[in-house]
Amino acid sequence: MNQRTNFILALLIAASQTAEAFAPSPAAKQGYCTAIHAFFGFGRKYDNEEDSAHTDLRPQTSQTDERNNPIRDSRRSFLSASAATASLFPLRAVASSEKLINISDTDLKKIILSDIVDKSFLVTADITRSVYDESATFTDEIDVYTMDKWIKGTKSLFISSGSRVTLVGDVNVTPAEVNFRFDEDLMFNIPFKPVCSLSGKVVLTRDENSGLITSYREYWDQSVNDVLKTAKFGKKV
């Protein structure tokens, strides 16, 4: 079971415990558990082909149960729709000729600053793709992703309207890297919509020849467990 899945599972368990305190009957409690297990079972990772080697987390059910599982069908529809919608965004397909090769540090700073302040890209994944190399990797305290996987996963995992991203200080740009600090509240697009708070630093490494960003690295000030402890439910950011 990969680390990102563990993180989401921990949030779901916390959510189920919160809901249990308000459940009016044993039947209602059973309903919460069913919904959580169904969501978790079919919410593996975002790229099925690349992640086929990971353990199958789906609960074991009969073929009849599989055919008659409306939660399964709605979850699958949600993920399919998310992927289809994301594929329509113009930033998802940028030819190499459209890349902003060797732009000045000043121009790159303006772009990254806009992506943070205007687009909240840490939760929306709305990056200016033309300043990133297509082979760029994205790493946080949970896992490492390709650019397409990070974009699709971020768009599916967070509710941007319920999240907050704040730039702390300035965006620093050199020929070697871009770095900035952030403070954020993340609303997860899972049952009970938990919100976790964290702060940290992002380092974007640049290619010495093209000036394009080849690596996104996110460092958290808190441990994963400490971030989980900040989870609030029903919180409006």
C-alpha positions in Angstrom: 0.0 0.0 0.0 1.6 3.3 -1.1 2.2 6.2 1.2 -0.4 8.5 -0.4 -3.1 5.8 0.0 -2.1 5.4 3.6 -2.6 9.2 4.1 -6.0 9.2 2.5 -7.0 6.1 4.5 -6.0 7.8 7.7 -8.2 10.8 6.8 -11.2 8.5 6.0 -10.8 6.7 9.3 -10.8 10.0 11.2 -13.8 11.1 9.2 -15.7 7.9 10.0 -15.0 8.3 13.7 -16.3 11.9 13.6 -19.4 10.8 11.8 -19.9 7.9 14.2 -20.4 10.4 17.1 -23.4 11.9 15.3 -24.9 8.8 13.8 -28.5 8.4 15.0 -28.6 4.6 14.8 -26.5 1.4 14.2 -27.9 1.4 10.7 -26.6 4.8 10.0 -23.2 3.9 11.3 -23.2 0.9 9.0 -24.0 3.2 6.1 -21.0 5.4 6.9 -18.7 2.5 6.9 -20.1 1.1 3.7 -19.6 4.5 1.9 -16.0 4.8 3.2 -15.0 1.3 2.3 -16.5 1.7 -1.2 -14.8 5.0 -1.8 -11.4 3.7 -0.5 -11.8 0.5 -2.4 -12.1 2.2 -5.8 -9.9 5.2 -5.1 -6.6 3.6 -5.7 -4.2 5.8 -7.6 -4.7 8.2 -10.5 -2.9 6.3 -13.3 -4.1 2.7 -13.6 -1.5 1.7 -16.1 1.5 3.0 -14.2 0.2 1.8 -10.9 -0.8 -1.7 -11.9 2.0 -3.2 -9.8 0.5 -1.9 -6.6 -1.6 -4.1 -4.4 -5.3 -4.2 -5.4 -7.1 -2.5 -2.4 -10.6 -3.3 -3.6 -12.8 -5.2 -1.1 -13.5 -8.8 -2.2 -17.1 -9.0 -3.4 -19.1 -11.3 -5.6 -19.8 -10.6 -9.3 -23.4 -9.9 -8.4 -22.4 -7.4 -5.8 -20.0 -5.8 -8.3 -22.7 -5.4 -10.9 -25.2 -3.9 -8.4 -22.9 -1.5 -6.6 -24.1 2.0 -7.3 -21.3 3.6 -5.2 -18.8 1.7 -7.3 -20.4 3.0 -10.5 -20.6 6.6 -9.3 -17.0 6.6 -8.1 -15.8 5.2 -11.4 -17.9 7.8 -13.3 -16.4 10.6 -11.2 -12.9 9.5 -11.9 -13.6 9.0 -15.6 -15.3 12.4 -15.8 -12.4 14.1 -14.0 -9.8 12.6 -16.4 -11.9 13.5 -19.4 -12.5 17.1 -18.3 -8.8 17.6 -17.4 -7.8 16.4 -20.9 -9.7 19.4 -22.3 -7.5 22.0 -20.5 -5.2 23.7 -23.0 -2.2 23.5 -20.7 -2.3 19.7 -20.7 -0.7 19.5 -24.2 2.2 21.8 -24.9 4.5 21.1 -27.8 8.2 21.5 -27.2 8.3 24.4 -29.7 5.9 26.3 -27.4 8.1 25.9 -24.3 9.5 29.2 -22.9 13.2 28.4 -23.3 15.8 30.4 -21.4 13.3 33.1 -20.3 14.7 35.7 -17.9 14.6 35.2 -14.1 12.3 38.2 -13.9 9.8 36.8 -16.4 9.9 33.4 -14.7 9.2 35.0 -11.4 6.1 36.8 -12.7 4.8 33.5 -14.1 5.4 31.5 -10.9 4.0 34.4 -8.7 0.8 34.4 -10.8 0.5 30.6 -10.6 0.7 30.9 -6.8 -1.3 34.0 -6.0 -3.8 34.1 -8.9 -4.3 30.4 -9.6 -3.4 28.7 -6.2 -1.7 26.0 -8.3 -0.8 24.0 -5.2 -4.4 22.9 -4.9 -5.7 23.5 -8.5 -2.7 22.2 -10.4 -3.2 25.1 -12.8 0.5 25.6 -13.7 2.0 27.4 -16.6 3.1 24.3 -18.3 5.2 26.1 -20.9 7.9 26.7 -18.2 8.1 23.0 -17.2 10.0 20.3 -19.0 7.6 17.5 -20.0 9.8 15.0 -18.1 9.6 17.0 -14.9 8.9 15.1 -11.7 6.7 16.3 -8.8 7.7 15.2 -5.3 6.0 15.9 -1.9 6.3 14.3 1.5 4.0 11.4 0.3 5.3 10.3 -3.1 6.8 11.1 -6.5 4.7 11.7 -9.6 5.0 12.5 -13.3 3.6 15.9 -14.3 0.4 14.5 -15.9 -0.2 12.3 -12.8 0.4 15.2 -10.4 -2.0 17.4 -12.4 -4.8 14.8 -12.6 -4.3 13.7 -9.0 -4.3 17.2 -7.5 -7.4 18.3 -9.5 -9.2 15.2 -8.2 -8.0 15.1 -4.7 -8.6 18.7 -3.5 -11.6 21.1 -3.5 -10.1 24.4 -4.5 -13.1 26.4 -3.4 -12.7 25.1 0.1 -8.9 25.4 0.3 -6.6 28.3 0.9 -3.0 28.8 -0.4 -0.9 31.8 1.0 2.5 32.8 -0.3 4.8 33.5 2.6 7.5 36.0 1.7 8.7 36.3 -1.9 9.4 34.0 -4.9 13.2 33.7 -5.2 14.5 32.9 -8.7 18.0 32.1 -9.8 19.4 30.4 -13.0 19.5 27.1 -11.0 16.1 27.1 -9.1 13.0 28.8 -8.0 11.9 28.6 -4.3 9.1 30.0 -2.2 7.4 29.3 1.1 3.7 28.6 1.6 1.0 28.2 4.2 -2.2 26.3 3.2 -5.5 24.7 4.3 -6.3 21.7 2.1 -9.9 20.5 1.7 -9.9 16.9 0.5 -12.5 15.7 -2.0 -13.4 12.6 0.0 -16.3 11.8 2.4 -16.9 14.5 5.1 -14.6 16.9 3.3 -11.7 17.1 5.9 -9.5 20.1 5.9 -5.8 19.8 6.9 -3.4 22.6 7.5 0.3 22.7 6.8 3.2 25.0 5.8 6.4 24.4 4.0 8.7 25.2 1.1 8.7 24.4 -2.7 11.9 24.2 -4.7 11.7 24.1 -8.5 14.9 23.0 -10.1 15.8 24.4 -13.5 17.7 22.8 -16.4 21.0 24.6 -16.9 20.6 24.6 -20.7 16.9 25.3 -21.3 16.0 27.1 -18.1 12.9 24.9 -17.9 11.7 23.5 -14.6 12.7 19.8 -14.3 11.8 19.1 -10.7 9.1 20.2 -8.2 10.0 19.3 -4.6 7.7 20.1 -1.7 9.0 20.2 1.8 6.6 20.3 4.8 7.4 21.9 8.1 5.3 19.3 9.8 5.4 15.5 9.7 2.7 13.6 7.9 1.2 12.5 11.2 1.2 16.1 12.5 -0.6 17.2 9.4 -3.2 14.5 9.9 -3.8 15.7 13.5 -4.9 19.1 12.1 -7.9 17.5 10.2 -11.1 19.4 10.7 -14.5 18.4 9.4 -17.1 20.8 8.1 -14.6 23.6 8.3 -15.1 26.5 5.9 -11.8 28.1 4.9 
